[in-house]
Amino acid sequence: MNQPLVTFRNVQKRFGSFVAVRDLTLDIHEGEFLAIMGSSGCGKTTTLRMLAGLDSPSSGEIRIGGKLMNEVPPHARDTPLVWQSLALFPFLTARENVEFGLKMRGVGAAARKRRALDWLERMQIGEFAERNVATLSGGQKQRVALARALVMEPRMLLLDEPLSALDANLVIRMQAVLTRLQKELGITFVYVTHSQSEAFAMADRVVIMSQGDLAQVGTPKDIYRAPANRFVAEFVGRNNILSGNVAAIEGDLLIIDTPTGRFTANAPAGGRGIGQAASFVVSADLVTLGTAPPQTPNRVAATLISEEFVGSMVTLFLESGDGHEFKVQMQERHLDKLELGSDARVWLSWEPKNAHVLDEPLSP
Ligand SMILES: Nc1ncnc2c1ncn2[C@@H]1O[C@H](COP(=O)(O)OP(=O)(O)OP(=O)(O)O)[C@@H](O)[C@H]1O
């Protein structure tokens, strides 16, 4: 692979004695869409601000295109940041705001106007071009800010919750606009968000942070199917997590005794001995639900507790005899065929290859 566009090497950021980012080592590749996720206060914005030059690392190195950037100020970088409380010029129109950077670069009036209007159109706010930005709604302002950053055609764009002021329908539309533009223009996007659906829908790779640490980086599929640790497995949500002790090892498979039963799980990384603690996850959409006992080693009898519908998908919440909660996700039409009553007794099962053994938990 080519040289990464951005490298963080053992980057730490302290505010007084508080450590906001502990020891971040991460590569960002040219043209990729990288999302940074994690719960509030985990260090996402601090990471982005260090990349924008608004904060400098307390130790470690940040390089862009191989060049050390630790002390390079924001205006000397090609890394515009679009964030929630956007700094638009309130006394200018939407178009003038978008034109501003081009004017600073000496682009002529006619070309500036054409490019600004083009970007406002792409952001679906062309009709507001001549309105003073102070009179626009929060969501409209956010799109002016996006147009203002994109019109400069930067090599990399940093975005901090850029869609947070938009309603749900507009979020979906803007997600499609942004991902298409990102691929068309080949701009590297670093995108901070709270929203898992947003990160998983848009990003090529997702970084999950926890209290200043990088918990996992990978494709959305990797993170969903093979969470590296318990924090990520719980953060991603739609996972069943079971814990116990290793009873036997058969090649890449571990036989694990848990309070809910004995199960076979996949542990290609190995590294566990008999008697050691081990946890595994099975995603909710990889659990099969049936009314007859299945002929597989990984099976549990469970009682249906509740159902949650989102669109055509349903998540079932169930409980095994020992009180462990299971989640099963399926298409609503499949559920209808099963004709389950309330408190129905059912069987859950999953293939050993879909039970993924977790690495050790993150250090406390
Ligand atoms: N200038 C500062 N001085 C002191 N502490 C700070 C400063 N900036 C950030 N922090 C602290 O560092 C931690 C990480 O903050 P950061 O803004 O990176 O979190 P975040 O993951 O973006 O959170 P959120 O999702 O809530 O925006 C927080 O505990 C925050 O209070």
The ligand as an SDF file (V2000), in Angstrom:
LIG
                    3D

 31 33  0  0  0  0  0  0  0  0999 V2000
   -9.3090   22.5240   26.4460 N   0  0  0  0  0  0  0  0  0  0  0  0
   -9.5890   21.5400   27.3010 C   0  0  0  0  0  0  0  0  0  0  0  0
   -9.2630   21.6290   28.6090 N   0  0  0  0  0  0  0  0  0  0  0  0
   -9.5330   20.6240   29.4800 C   0  0  0  0  0  0  0  0  0  0  0  0
  -10.1270   19.4530   29.1270 N   0  0  0  0  0  0  0  0  0  0  0  0
  -10.4700   19.3180   27.8430 C   0  0  0  0  0  0  0  0  0  0  0  0
  -10.2210   20.3270   26.8590 C   0  0  0  0  0  0  0  0  0  0  0  0
  -10.6810   19.8650   25.6570 N   0  0  0  0  0  0  0  0  0  0  0  0
  -11.1840   18.6430   25.8940 C   0  0  0  0  0  0  0  0  0  0  0  0
  -11.0610   18.2990   27.1890 N   0  0  0  0  0  0  0  0  0  0  0  0
  -11.4980   17.0430   27.8120 C   0  0  0  0  0  0  0  0  0  0  0  0
  -10.9460   15.9680   27.0890 O   0  0  0  0  0  0  0  0  0  0  0  0
  -11.8870   14.8960   26.9760 C   0  0  0  0  0  0  0  0  0  0  0  0
  -12.0870   14.5550   25.5280 C   0  0  0  0  0  0  0  0  0  0  0  0
  -12.7790   15.6240   24.9050 O   0  0  0  0  0  0  0  0  0  0  0  0
  -13.2680   15.5510   23.3860 P   0  0  0  0  0  0  0  0  0  0  0  0
  -13.9000   16.8670   23.0610 O   0  0  0  0  0  0  0  0  0  0  0  0
  -12.1490   15.0830   22.5450 O   0  0  0  0  0  0  0  0  0  0  0  0
  -14.3650   14.4210   23.4840 O   0  0  0  0  0  0  0  0  0  0  0  0
  -15.3500   13.8340   22.3840 P   0  0  0  0  0  0  0  0  0  0  0  0
  -15.0800   12.3880   22.2900 O   0  0  0  0  0  0  0  0  0  0  0  0
  -15.2720   14.6270   21.1370 O   0  0  0  0  0  0  0  0  0  0  0  0
  -16.7480   14.0810   23.1110 O   0  0  0  0  0  0  0  0  0  0  0  0
  -18.1800   14.5740   22.5690 P   0  0  0  0  0  0  0  0  0  0  0  0
  -18.6910   13.4370   21.7680 O   0  0  0  0  0  0  0  0  0  0  0  0
  -18.9430   14.7930   23.8400 O   0  0  0  0  0  0  0  0  0  0  0  0
  -17.9560   15.8320   21.7700 O   0  0  0  0  0  0  0  0  0  0  0  0
  -13.1480   15.3620   27.6860 C   0  0  0  0  0  0  0  0  0  0  0  0
  -13.1740   14.8230   28.9920 O   0  0  0  0  0  0  0  0  0  0  0  0
  -13.0010   16.8730   27.7170 C   0  0  0  0  0  0  0  0  0  0  0  0
  -13.6660   17.4290   28.8330 O   0  0  0  0  0  0  0  0  0  0  0  0
  1  2  1  0
  2  3  1  0
  2  7  2  0
  3  4  2  0
  4  5  1  0
  5  6  2  0
  6  7  1  0
  6 10  1  0
  7  8  1  0
  8  9  2  0
  9 10  1  0
 10 11  1  0
 11 12  1  0
 11 30  1  0
 12 13  1  0
 13 14  1  0
 13 28  1  0
 14 15  1  0
 15 16  1  0
 16 17  2  0
 16 18  1  0
 16 19  1  0
 19 20  1  0
 20 21  2  0
 20 22  1  0
 20 23  1  0
 23 24  1  0
 24 25  2  0
 24 26  1  0
 24 27  1  0
 28 29  1  0
 28 30  1  0
 30 31  1  0
M  END
$$$$
